[in-house]
């Protein structure tokens, strides 16, 4: 029974080690270490690919939003204020393939930012005038 299990393990290791150089492809003791290291690198790089893709999406969105006069952080903040729930992957795709649609999203973000800032200015001026009235009395 043990021999069959070991044969399966060997076959599995050599299947993964196929294409490696030197003894790594045909000497079990060497191959098992190389395969283990290769699988660890594979695991890490699956995470790195996701990180790199997100970074690329953000760079594309930033470039496209700056064409419309918004920084990336202001663009994202304006989208949150406008309750636009598009993820970075979709926004990046819009920026590259559908510039007109991205322009509409950017305008929506800008309008919601302007509304927020105007409301803040009005509140500040109301507080200022109220403070002046209380000082005058």
C-alpha positions as CSV (number, residue, x, y, z in Angstrom):
1,X,0.0,0.0,0.0
2,X,2.8,2.4,0.8
3,X,4.6,1.9,-2.5
4,X,1.5,2.9,-4.4
5,X,1.1,6.1,-2.5
6,X,4.8,6.9,-2.9
7,X,4.6,6.3,-6.6
8,X,1.6,8.7,-6.9
9,X,3.5,11.3,-4.9
10,X,6.6,10.9,-7.1
11,X,4.5,11.2,-10.3
12,X,2.8,14.3,-8.9
13,X,6.2,15.9,-8.1
14,X,7.7,15.0,-11.4
15,X,4.7,16.3,-13.3
16,X,5.2,19.7,-11.6
17,X,9.0,19.6,-12.1
18,X,8.6,18.9,-15.8
19,X,10.6,21.5,-17.7
20,X,13.0,22.3,-14.9
21,X,16.7,22.2,-15.6
22,X,19.3,19.7,-14.3
23,X,18.6,17.1,-11.7
24,X,15.5,19.1,-10.6
25,X,13.4,17.3,-13.3
26,X,14.5,13.7,-12.7
27,X,16.0,13.3,-9.2
28,X,13.3,13.0,-6.6
29,X,15.3,14.4,-3.6
30,X,16.2,17.5,-5.6
31,X,12.9,17.8,-7.4
32,X,10.8,17.8,-4.2
33,X,12.7,20.9,-2.9
34,X,12.5,22.7,-6.2
35,X,8.8,21.9,-6.6
36,X,8.1,23.1,-3.0
37,X,9.9,26.4,-3.7
38,X,8.1,26.8,-7.1
39,X,4.7,26.3,-5.4
40,X,5.5,28.9,-2.8
41,X,6.5,31.4,-5.4
42,X,3.4,30.6,-7.4
43,X,1.2,31.3,-4.3
44,X,2.9,34.7,-3.6
45,X,2.7,35.8,-7.2
46,X,-1.0,35.1,-7.5
47,X,-1.4,37.8,-4.8
48,X,1.1,40.1,-6.5
49,X,-0.8,39.9,-9.8
50,X,-4.0,41.2,-8.1
51,X,-2.0,44.0,-6.5
52,X,-0.4,45.0,-9.8
53,X,-3.6,45.0,-11.7
54,X,-5.3,47.2,-9.1
55,X,-2.3,49.6,-9.3
56,X,-2.6,49.7,-13.1
57,X,-6.4,50.4,-12.9
58,X,-5.8,53.3,-10.5
59,X,-3.1,54.8,-12.8
60,X,-5.5,54.6,-15.8
61,X,-8.3,56.2,-13.9
62,X,-6.0,58.9,-12.6
63,X,-4.8,59.8,-16.1
64,X,-8.3,59.8,-17.5
65,X,-9.8,61.9,-14.6
66,X,-7.0,64.5,-14.9
67,X,-8.0,64.9,-18.5
68,X,-11.3,66.1,-17.1
69,X,-9.8,68.4,-14.5
70,X,-10.0,66.1,-11.4
71,X,-7.4,64.4,-9.3
72,X,-7.9,60.7,-8.6
73,X,-8.8,61.3,-4.9
74,X,-11.3,64.0,-5.8
75,X,-12.8,61.8,-8.5
76,X,-13.3,58.8,-6.2
77,X,-14.6,61.1,-3.4
78,X,-17.1,62.7,-5.8
79,X,-18.3,59.3,-7.0
80,X,-18.9,58.2,-3.4
81,X,-20.9,61.4,-2.8
82,X,-22.9,60.8,-5.9
83,X,-23.5,57.1,-4.9
84,X,-21.9,55.9,-8.1
85,X,-20.8,52.3,-7.4
86,X,-18.5,51.4,-10.2
87,X,-15.3,49.5,-9.2
88,X,-11.8,50.4,-10.4
89,X,-11.7,47.6,-13.0
90,X,-14.9,48.9,-14.7
91,X,-13.8,52.5,-14.5
92,X,-10.4,51.7,-16.0
93,X,-12.1,49.8,-18.8
94,X,-14.5,52.8,-19.4
95,X,-11.6,55.2,-19.4
96,X,-9.8,53.2,-22.1
97,X,-12.6,52.0,-24.3
98,X,-15.5,54.4,-23.7
99,X,-14.1,57.9,-23.1
100,X,-17.5,59.5,-23.5
101,X,-19.1,57.4,-20.8
102,X,-16.1,58.1,-18.5
103,X,-16.6,61.8,-19.2
104,X,-20.2,61.6,-17.9
105,X,-19.0,59.8,-14.8
106,X,-16.4,62.5,-14.2
107,X,-18.9,65.2,-14.6
108,X,-21.2,63.5,-12.1
109,X,-18.4,63.3,-9.6
110,X,-17.4,67.0,-10.2
111,X,-21.0,68.1,-9.7
112,X,-21.4,66.2,-6.5
113,X,-18.1,67.7,-5.2
114,X,-19.3,71.2,-6.1
115,X,-22.6,70.7,-4.3
116,X,-20.8,69.5,-1.1
117,X,-18.4,72.5,-1.2
118,X,-21.2,75.0,-1.8
119,X,-23.2,73.5,1.1
120,X,-20.1,73.8,3.3
121,X,-19.5,77.4,2.3
122,X,-23.2,78.3,3.0
123,X,-23.0,76.6,6.4
124,X,-19.8,78.5,7.3
125,X,-21.2,81.8,6.2
126,X,-24.4,81.2,8.2
127,X,-22.3,80.4,11.3
128,X,-20.2,83.5,10.7
129,X,-23.2,85.7,10.4
130,X,-24.8,84.1,13.5
131,X,-21.6,84.7,15.5
132,X,-21.5,88.4,14.4
133,X,-25.1,88.8,15.5
134,X,-24.4,87.4,19.0
135,X,-21.4,89.6,19.3
136,X,-23.4,92.7,18.3
137,X,-26.1,92.0,21.0
